[in-house]
Amino acid sequence: MKTWNDGKTIAIERCVLPLDASLHKGSSGRVGVLGGSARYTGAPYYAAMASLQAGADLAFVFCAQEATLPIKSYSPELMVAPVYSASDFDPV
């Protein structure tokens, strides 16, 4: 009887590199997430945290100026930079 994960575990193990003492910060990958606003801070946070859980070393969140402090307060592991403001866009 086959199960849903036959072979998937082996495929995932091949994608994730083992830790090595010679690696430094950023050697296992860097991720940049663009998104977020004052009302919507969760999606960029969860996307960046998922990348860290998947094995990336560095996760950057590029977000609205209004979302910078809330996202920074969620986790010290993320690097958060304001790159735009909600006032830069026309109201919809």
N, CA, C and O atoms as a MOPAC input file, in Angstrom:
PM7 MOZYME 1SCF
protein

 N      0.84100 1    -1.18200 1     0.00000 1
 C      0.00000 1     0.00000 1     0.00000 1
 C      0.88600 1     1.24500 1     0.00000 1
 O      1.78000 1     1.38200 1     0.83500 1
 N      0.63300 1     2.13200 1    -0.92600 1
 C      1.42300 1     3.35600 1    -1.01400 1
 C      0.81900 1     4.42200 1    -0.10900 1
 O     -0.39600 1     4.49900 1     0.07400 1
 N      1.69100 1     5.22800 1     0.44000 1
 C      1.22400 1     6.36900 1     1.22600 1
 C      1.50300 1     7.64300 1     0.44800 1
 O      2.21500 1     7.62200 1    -0.55500 1
 N      0.94400 1     8.74700 1     0.91000 1
 C      1.05800 1    10.02900 1     0.19800 1
 C      2.48300 1    10.54700 1     0.13000 1
 O      2.80700 1    11.33200 1    -0.76100 1
 N      3.35000 1    10.12300 1     1.05900 1
 C      4.69300 1    10.69800 1     1.09200 1
 C      5.78200 1     9.75600 1     0.59700 1
 O      6.96100 1    10.00900 1     0.84500 1
 N      5.42900 1     8.68700 1    -0.09000 1
 C      6.45400 1     7.78600 1    -0.63200 1
 C      7.37200 1     8.55700 1    -1.57500 1
 O      6.92500 1     9.11100 1    -2.58000 1
 N      8.63500 1     8.58400 1    -1.24700 1
 C      9.60700 1     9.24300 1    -2.10000 1
 C      9.75000 1    10.73600 1    -1.88300 1
 O     10.77100 1    11.31300 1    -2.25700 1
 N      8.76100 1    11.37100 1    -1.29300 1
 C      8.83200 1    12.82100 1    -1.09200 1
 C      9.87000 1    13.19300 1    -0.04100 1
 O     10.55500 1    14.20600 1    -0.18000 1
 N      9.98900 1    12.39400 1     0.99400 1
 C     10.97300 1    12.68200 1     2.04000 1
 C     12.38500 1    12.63700 1     1.47300 1
 O     13.21000 1    13.49300 1     1.79100 1
 N     12.66200 1    11.66400 1     0.65000 1
 C     13.99000 1    11.54800 1     0.04500 1
 C     14.25700 1    12.74200 1    -0.86700 1
 O     15.36500 1    13.27700 1    -0.87100 1
 N     13.26500 1    13.16200 1    -1.63300 1
 C     13.43400 1    14.30800 1    -2.52800 1
 C     13.70800 1    15.58000 1    -1.73700 1
 O     14.53900 1    16.39300 1    -2.14200 1
 N     13.02600 1    15.76000 1    -0.62700 1
 C     13.24000 1    16.94900 1     0.20300 1
 C     14.62700 1    16.90800 1     0.82900 1
 O     15.31300 1    17.92900 1     0.87600 1
 N     15.04700 1    15.74300 1     1.30800 1
 C     16.37600 1    15.61900 1     1.91000 1
 C     17.47900 1    15.94900 1     0.91100 1
 O     18.53100 1    16.45500 1     1.30300 1
 N     17.26300 1    15.67600 1    -0.34800 1
 C     18.26000 1    16.00000 1    -1.37100 1
 C     18.34900 1    17.50800 1    -1.61100 1
 O     19.39900 1    18.01200 1    -2.00900 1
 N     17.26100 1    18.21900 1    -1.37300 1
 C     17.23200 1    19.67200 1    -1.60300 1
 C     17.84700 1    20.46000 1    -0.45300 1
 O     18.38600 1    21.54500 1    -0.67000 1
 N     17.77700 1    19.93800 1     0.75400 1
 C     18.27100 1    20.65200 1     1.93200 1
 C     19.71400 1    20.23300 1     2.19400 1
 O     19.99900 1    19.06100 1     2.44000 1
 N     20.61300 1    21.20200 1     2.13900 1
 C     22.02800 1    20.90900 1     2.34700 1
 C     22.32700 1    20.69100 1     3.82300 1
 O     21.73200 1    21.35500 1     4.67200 1
 N     23.23400 1    19.77900 1     4.14700 1
 C     23.61400 1    19.59500 1     5.55100 1
 C     24.42700 1    20.79400 1     6.03600 1
 O     25.10300 1    21.45700 1     5.24900 1
 N     24.35300 1    21.06200 1     7.33500 1
 C     25.12800 1    22.15700 1     7.90800 1
 C     26.60400 1    21.80000 1     7.90500 1
 O     26.98600 1    20.64200 1     8.06900 1
 N     27.41700 1    22.82000 1     7.71400 1
 C     28.86000 1    22.63300 1     7.64400 1
 C     29.51000 1    23.76700 1     8.41800 1
 O     29.05000 1    24.90700 1     8.34900 1
 N     30.56200 1    23.47300 1     9.14500 1
 C     31.23800 1    24.49200 1     9.95700 1
 C     31.86600 1    25.58900 1     9.10900 1
 O     32.13200 1    26.67800 1     9.61700 1
 N     32.10600 1    25.32800 1     7.83400 1
 C     32.72500 1    26.34000 1     6.98000 1
 C     31.71800 1    27.34100 1     6.41100 1
 O     32.12000 1    28.33500 1     5.80600 1
 N     30.43000 1    27.09800 1     6.59200 1
 C     29.40600 1    28.00900 1     6.07000 1
 C     29.34600 1    29.28400 1     6.89600 1
 O     29.57100 1    29.26200 1     8.10600 1
 N     29.04400 1    30.37900 1     6.24300 1
 C     28.83600 1    31.63700 1     6.95100 1
 C     27.45200 1    32.17600 1     6.60300 1
 O     26.76300 1    31.63300 1     5.73900 1
 N     27.05600 1    33.24100 1     7.27700 1
 C     25.72200 1    33.80400 1     7.09700 1
 C     25.49500 1    34.16300 1     5.63300 1
 O     26.25700 1    34.93200 1     5.04700 1
 N     24.46400 1    33.61300 1     5.06100 1
 C     24.14200 1    33.86700 1     3.66800 1
 C     24.57900 1    32.77100 1     2.71800 1
 O     24.18200 1    32.77600 1     1.55300 1
 N     25.38600 1    31.83100 1     3.18700 1
 C     25.86100 1    30.75600 1     2.31400 1
 C     24.74000 1    29.82300 1     1.87900 1
 O     24.79900 1    29.24200 1     0.79600 1
 N     23.73300 1    29.68000 1     2.70700 1
 C     22.64200 1    28.75800 1     2.38600 1
 C     21.44300 1    29.45300 1     1.76700 1
 O     20.37500 1    28.85500 1     1.64100 1
 N     21.60700 1    30.68700 1     1.38700 1
 C     20.53800 1    31.35800 1     0.66200 1
 C     20.05400 1    32.63300 1     1.31700 1
 O     20.07100 1    32.78700 1     2.53800 1
 N     19.62500 1    33.53600 1     0.46200 1
 C     19.04700 1    34.80900 1     0.88900 1
 C     17.70400 1    34.95100 1     0.20500 1
 O     17.55200 1    34.59500 1    -0.96400 1
 N     16.72800 1    35.47400 1     0.93700 1
 C     15.38200 1    35.63200 1     0.40200 1
 C     14.93700 1    37.06400 1     0.61700 1
 O     15.15800 1    37.63600 1     1.68400 1
 N     14.31100 1    37.64300 1    -0.39600 1
 C     13.72000 1    38.96800 1    -0.27700 1
 C     12.22500 1    38.87600 1    -0.50400 1
 O     11.77800 1    38.29900 1    -1.49500 1
 N     11.44700 1    39.44300 1     0.41100 1
 C      9.99200 1    39.44000 1     0.30800 1
 C      9.53700 1    40.88300 1     0.16200 1
 O      9.89600 1    41.73100 1     0.97900 1
 N      8.75500 1    41.17000 1    -0.86500 1
 C      8.22500 1    42.50900 1    -1.08300 1
 C      6.73300 1    42.47800 1    -0.83800 1
 O      6.01200 1    41.72400 1    -1.49300 1
 N      6.25600 1    43.29000 1     0.10000 1
 C      4.82100 1    43.33200 1     0.36000 1
 C      4.51400 1    43.89800 1     1.71900 1
 O      5.41200 1    44.22100 1     2.49700 1
 N      3.24700 1    44.01200 1     1.99200 1
 C      2.81300 1    44.48900 1     3.28900 1
 C      2.35800 1    45.93000 1     3.27000 1
 O      2.81400 1    46.74000 1     2.46300 1
 N      1.45500 1    46.22700 1     4.17200 1
 C      0.95200 1    47.58100 1     4.37900 1
 C      0.61400 1    47.70800 1     5.85200 1
 O      0.81600 1    46.77000 1     6.62400 1
 N      0.10600 1    48.85400 1     6.23800 1
 C     -0.23600 1    49.05500 1     7.64500 1
 C     -1.28300 1    48.04400 1     8.10500 1
 O     -1.24900 1    47.59700 1     9.25200 1
 N     -2.20700 1    47.68300 1     7.22700 1
 C     -3.26500 1    46.72600 1     7.58300 1
 C     -2.85000 1    45.27500 1     7.37600 1
 O     -3.36100 1    44.38400 1     8.05400 1
 N     -1.93900 1    45.03000 1     6.45500 1
 C     -1.59100 1    43.66100 1     6.07900 1
 C     -0.10000 1    43.41900 1     6.30100 1
 O      0.71500 1    43.61500 1     5.40000 1
 N      0.23600 1    42.99700 1     7.50000 1
 C      1.63500 1    42.75100 1     7.84700 1
 C      1.95700 1    41.26300 1     7.96100 1
 O      3.13000 1    40.89000 1     8.00300 1
 N      0.95800 1    40.42700 1     8.00900 1
 C      1.17600 1    39.00000 1     8.24400 1
 C      1.79600 1    38.24900 1     7.08800 1
 O      2.69700 1    37.43700 1     7.29700 1
 N      1.33900 1    38.49700 1     5.87300 1
 C      1.81900 1    37.72500 1     4.72300 1
 C      3.32400 1    37.86400 1     4.50600 1
 O      3.99900 1    36.84700 1     4.34800 1
 N      3.88300 1    39.08200 1     4.49000 1
 C      5.33300 1    39.15400 1     4.30900 1
 C      6.10200 1    38.53000 1     5.47300 1
 O      7.16100 1    37.93500 1     5.27600 1
 N      5.56700 1    38.66700 1     6.67400 1
 C      6.21200 1    38.05600 1     7.84200 1
 C      6.25200 1    36.53700 1     7.69500 1
 O      7.31000 1    35.92500 1     7.84100 1
 N      5.10100 1    35.93200 1     7.40600 1
 C      5.04500 1    34.47200 1     7.30300 1
 C      5.86600 1    33.95300 1     6.12500 1
 O      6.48200 1    32.89200 1     6.23000 1
 N      5.88500 1    34.67200 1     5.01400 1
 C      6.68800 1    34.24300 1     3.86400 1
 C      8.17500 1    34.25200 1     4.21200 1
 O      8.90000 1    33.31700 1     3.87200 1
 N      8.62400 1    35.29800 1     4.88200 1
 C     10.03700 1    35.38400 1     5.25700 1
 C     10.39600 1    34.32800 1     6.29900 1
 O     11.45700 1    33.71100 1     6.20700 1
 N      9.53500 1    34.11400 1     7.27900 1
 C      9.80600 1    33.10600 1     8.30000 1
 C      9.81200 1    31.70000 1     7.70000 1
 O     10.60700 1    30.85400 1     8.11100 1
 N      8.93400 1    31.44800 1     6.73300 1
 C      8.91200 1    30.13700 1     6.07600 1
 C     10.21300 1    29.89000 1     5.32200 1
 O     10.70500 1    28.76300 1     5.27700 1
 N     10.76900 1    30.94300 1     4.73100 1
 C     12.04100 1    30.77000 1     4.02300 1
 C     13.16300 1    30.41900 1     4.99000 1
 O     14.04600 1    29.62900 1     4.65600 1
 N     13.13500 1    30.99900 1     6.18400 1
 C     14.13900 1    30.64600 1     7.19300 1
 C     13.95500 1    29.20200 1     7.64900 1
 O     14.93100 1    28.47300 1     7.82700 1
 N     12.70800 1    28.79300 1     7.83500 1
 C     12.43400 1    27.41300 1     8.24300 1
 C     12.85100 1    26.41700 1     7.16100 1
 O     13.22400 1    25.28400 1     7.46500 1
 N     12.78800 1    26.84300 1     5.90200 1
 C     13.15900 1    25.96300 1     4.79300 1
 C     14.66700 1    25.87600 1     4.59800 1
 O     15.14200 1    25.03700 1     3.83200 1
 N     15.43000 1    26.73600 1     5.28500 1
 C     16.87600 1    26.62300 1     5.21800 1
 C     17.62700 1    27.85600 1     4.77700 1
 O     18.85800 1    27.85700 1     4.79300 1
 N     16.93000 1    28.91100 1     4.38100 1
 C     17.63500 1    30.13800 1     3.99700 1
 C     18.29300 1    30.74900 1     5.23100 1
 O     17.78800 1    30.61500 1     6.34600 1
 N     19.41600 1    31.41500 1     5.02200 1
 C     20.13000 1    32.04400 1     6.13600 1
 C     19.64300 1    33.45400 1     6.43300 1
 O     19.56000 1    33.85900 1     7.59200 1
 N     19.32400 1    34.19200 1     5.38900 1
 C     18.94000 1    35.59100 1     5.54900 1
 C     17.58000 1    35.82900 1     4.91300 1
 O     17.30900 1    35.35300 1     3.81000 1
 N     16.72900 1    36.56300 1     5.60900 1
 C     15.42000 1    36.91900 1     5.07000 1
 C     15.21400 1    38.41900 1     5.22500 1
 O     15.24400 1    38.95800 1     6.33200 1
 N     15.00600 1    39.07600 1     4.09500 1
 C     14.75300 1    40.50900 1     4.06300 1
 C     13.28400 1    40.73600 1     3.73800 1
 O     12.73000 1    40.05900 1     2.87200 1
 N     12.65100 1    41.67800 1     4.42000 1
 C     11.28900 1    42.07800 1     4.09800 1
 C     11.34400 1    43.53100 1     3.65200 1
 O     11.72700 1    44.41100 1     4.42400 1
 N     10.96200 1    43.77900 1     2.40700 1
 C     10.87500 1    45.12700 1     1.86400 1
 C      9.39800 1    45.49000 1     1.85800 1
 O      8.60600 1    44.88300 1     1.13700 1
 N      9.03000 1    46.47700 1     2.65900 1
 C      7.61300 1    46.72800 1     2.88800 1
 C      7.30600 1    48.22200 1     2.89700 1
 O      8.18600 1    49.06100 1     2.70600 1
 N      6.03400 1    48.52400 1     3.12600 1
 C      5.59100 1    49.90900 1     3.26700 1
 C      6.16500 1    50.49600 1     4.54600 1
 O      6.35300 1    49.79400 1     5.54000 1
 N      6.43500 1    51.77400 1     4.50700 1
 C      6.99400 1    52.45500 1     5.67900 1
 C      6.09600 1    52.25200 1     6.90100 1
 O      6.58800 1    52.11100 1     8.02100 1
 N      4.79200 1    52.23900 1     6.68300 1
 C      3.83900 1    52.09500 1     7.78200 1
 C      3.86100 1    50.70000 1     8.40500 1
 O      3.41100 1    50.52500 1     9.53700 1
 N      4.37000 1    49.72000 1     7.69200 1
 C      4.38600 1    48.33700 1     8.18900 1
 C      5.72300 1    47.93500 1     8.79900 1
 O      5.85200 1    46.83200 1     9.32900 1
 N      6.70800 1    48.80600 1     8.73200 1
 C      8.05400 1    48.44800 1     9.18000 1
 C      8.10500 1    48.06200 1    10.65000 1
 O      8.59900 1    46.98500 1    10.98400 1
 N      7.61000 1    48.90700 1    11.52600 1
 C      7.68900 1    48.61800 1    12.96700 1
 C      6.89400 1    47.38300 1    13.37500 1
 O      7.40500 1    46.56500 1    14.13900 1
 N      5.64600 1    47.21500 1    12.88700 1
 C      4.94500 1    45.97400 1    13.27000 1
 C      5.67900 1    44.71200 1    12.83400 1
 O      5.77900 1    43.76100 1    13.61000 1
 N      6.19200 1    44.68400 1    11.60900 1
 C      6.87200 1    43.47900 1    11.13200 1
 C      8.17500 1    43.25900 1    11.89300 1
 O      8.51000 1    42.12100 1    12.22400 1
 N      8.91300 1    44.33300 1    12.17400 1
 C     10.15200 1    44.19600 1    12.95700 1
 C      9.87100 1    43.62800 1    14.34000 1
 O     10.67500 1    42.86800 1    14.87900 1
 N      8.73600 1    43.99400 1    14.91200 1
 C      8.42700 1    43.53900 1    16.27000 1
 C      8.03500 1    42.06500 1    16.32100 1
 O      8.06600 1    41.46600 1    17.39700 1
 N      7.66900 1    41.46500 1    15.19300 1
 C      7.28800 1    40.05600 1    15.17300 1
 C      8.47700 1    39.13000 1    15.39300 1
 O      8.35000 1    38.11400 1    16.07600 1
 N      9.63600 1    39.46700 1    14.82100 1
 C     10.78500 1    38.56600 1    14.91400 1
 C     12.09300 1    39.33000 1    14.73900 1
 O     12.22300 1    40.13700 1    13.81900 1
 N     13.05800 1    39.08000 1    15.61700 1
 C     14.36600 1    39.71500 1    15.45000 1
 C     15.20300 1    39.06300 1    14.34300 1
 O     16.25500 1    39.58800 1    13.98000 1
 N     14.75200 1    37.93700 1    13.80800 1
 C     15.50800 1    37.23500 1    12.77300 1
 C     15.37300 1    37.87400 1    11.39900 1
 O     16.17400 1    37.60400 1    10.50500 1
 N     14.36500 1    38.71800 1    11.22700 1
 C     14.10900 1    39.32000 1     9.92200 1
 C     14.76400 1    40.68400 1     9.80900 1
 O     14.85000 1    41.43100 1    10.78400 1
 N     15.22300 1    40.99700 1     8.61000 1
 C     15.72000 1    42.34000 1     8.32000 1
 C     14.62900 1    43.04900 1     7.53700 1
 O     14.23700 1    42.60300 1     6.45900 1
 N     14.14300 1    44.14900 1     8.08200 1
 C     12.98700 1    44.84100 1     7.51800 1
 C     13.40800 1    46.22400 1     7.04500 1
 O     14.06400 1    46.96600 1     7.77600 1
 N     13.02900 1    46.56400 1     5.82200 1
 C     13.39200 1    47.86400 1     5.26200 1
 C     12.17800 1    48.50200 1     4.59400 1
 O     11.51500 1    47.86800 1     3.77300 1
 N     11.88500 1    49.75300 1     4.94100 1
 C     10.78900 1    50.45000 1     4.25400 1
 C     11.26100 1    50.91700 1     2.87700 1
 O     12.26700 1    51.61800 1     2.76900 1
 N     10.54500 1    50.53500 1     1.84000 1
 C     10.94900 1    50.93000 1     0.49000 1
 C      9.88100 1    51.73500 1    -0.24200 1
 O     10.14000 1    52.27500 1    -1.31800 1
 N      8.69400 1    51.81900 1     0.33000 1
 C      7.63700 1    52.63200 1    -0.26900 1
 C      6.69000 1    53.07100 1     0.82500 1
 O      6.78400 1    52.61200 1     1.96400 1
 N      5.78800 1    53.95300 1     0.48100 1
 C      4.78300 1    54.43100 1     1.42500 1
 C      3.41400 1    54.26100 1     0.78900 1
 O      3.28300 1    54.31300 1    -0.43400 1
 N      2.41100 1    54.06100 1     1.60100 1
 C      1.05300 1    53.91100 1     1.08900 1
 C      0.61700 1    55.16400 1     0.34400 1
 O     -0.20700 1    55.08500 1    -0.56700 1
 N      1.15100 1    56.30200 1     0.71300 1
 C      0.78000 1    57.55300 1     0.04100 1
 C      1.35900 1    57.64100 1    -1.37200 1
 O      0.97400 1    58.52800 1    -2.13400 1
 N      2.27400 1    56.74200 1    -1.73500 1
 C      2.83600 1    56.72200 1    -3.08700 1
 C      1.83700 1    56.21400 1    -4.12300 1
 O      2.03800 1    56.39900 1    -5.32300 1
 N      0.76800 1    55.57900 1    -3.66700 1
 C     -0.19700 1    54.96400 1    -4.56800 1
 C     -1.50400 1    55.73000 1    -4.56500 1
 O     -1.87400 1    56.34900 1    -3.56700 1
 N     -2.20100 1    55.68400 1    -5.69300 1
 C     -3.51900 1    56.30700 1    -5.78000 1
 C     -4.50600 1    55.49700 1    -4.95700 1
 O     -4.42100 1    54.26900 1    -4.93100 1
 N     -5.44700 1    56.16500 1    -4.28100 1
 C     -6.46000 1    55.39700 1    -3.54300 1
 C     -7.34400 1    54.62600 1    -4.52000 1
 O     -7.69600 1    55.12500 1    -5.58900 1
 N     -7.68900 1    53.42100 1    -4.13700 1
 C     -8.51500 1    52.57700 1    -5.00000 1
 C     -9.92700 1    52.57900 1    -4.50100 1
 O    -10.79100 1    51.92700 1    -5.08900 1

